[in-house]
Amino acid sequence: CVLKASQKRRPLSRLLEQLLRNLEKRDPNQFFAWPVNDNFAPGYSTIIRRPMDFSTMKQKIDDNEYRSLNCFISDFKLMCNNAMKYNKPGTVYHKAARRLLHSGLKQLTPQKLRPLGDILT
Ligand SMILES: COc1ccc(C(=O)NC2CCC2)cc1-c1cc(C(C)=O)n2cccnc12
């Protein structure tokens, strides 16, 4: 069937959704799936000025808020760095954020992304 204009996904959005799914797989405990709740993380919203999580990134893709792959990667780094800022080294969250950042960025190198073609130019 013919997709209505509203259903047509922009090439960049389709790519970002695929990259997001791959990053989410690296967060099996879903520590990064939703915004961090101040009730479980005392003082979080005063310490972390720009919170970020996977659900927010998904919403930004759907709202076409990402103008480039770099903006998407910046939010991923922000999310991981927030966790390494708020949580002390040695905590389950700090360790999970370090691991997620390193394994996630390996998927986002030019070498890995080049096969996806000129969508990125
Ligand atoms: C969406 O955020 C979460 C969702 C679920 C859990 C969770 O299941 N935590 C259990 C593991 C020991 C309790 C933790 C978090 C969580 C993420 C974070 C981050 C990412 O900083 N966090 C910090 C302090 C306390 N809890 C959390």
The ligand as a Gaussian input file, in Angstrom:
#p B3LYP/6-31G(d) Opt

LIG

0 1
 C       15.338000       4.822000      34.683000
 O       16.206000       4.763000      35.793000
 C       16.245000       3.589000      36.493000
 C       15.309000       2.570000      36.299000
 C       15.396000       1.396000      37.063000
 C       16.419000       1.262000      37.980000
 C       16.534000      -0.025000      38.747000
 O       15.902000      -1.013000      38.395000
 N       17.377000      -0.044000      39.786000
 C       17.537000      -1.294000      40.517000
 C       18.946000      -1.836000      40.413000
 C       19.083000      -1.687000      41.943000
 C       17.687000      -1.071000      41.995000
 C       17.355000       2.288000      38.182000
 C       17.271000       3.452000      37.432000
 C       18.285000       4.471000      37.597000
 C       19.020000       5.001000      36.556000
 C       19.922000       5.891000      37.098000
 C       20.863000       6.670000      36.337000
 C       20.950000       6.436000      34.879000
 O       21.570000       7.522000      36.889000
 N       19.763000       5.917000      38.460000
 C       20.432000       6.635000      39.425000
 C       20.058000       6.428000      40.731000
 C       19.022000       5.542000      41.026000
 N       18.378000       4.848000      40.061000
 C       18.761000       5.046000      38.784000

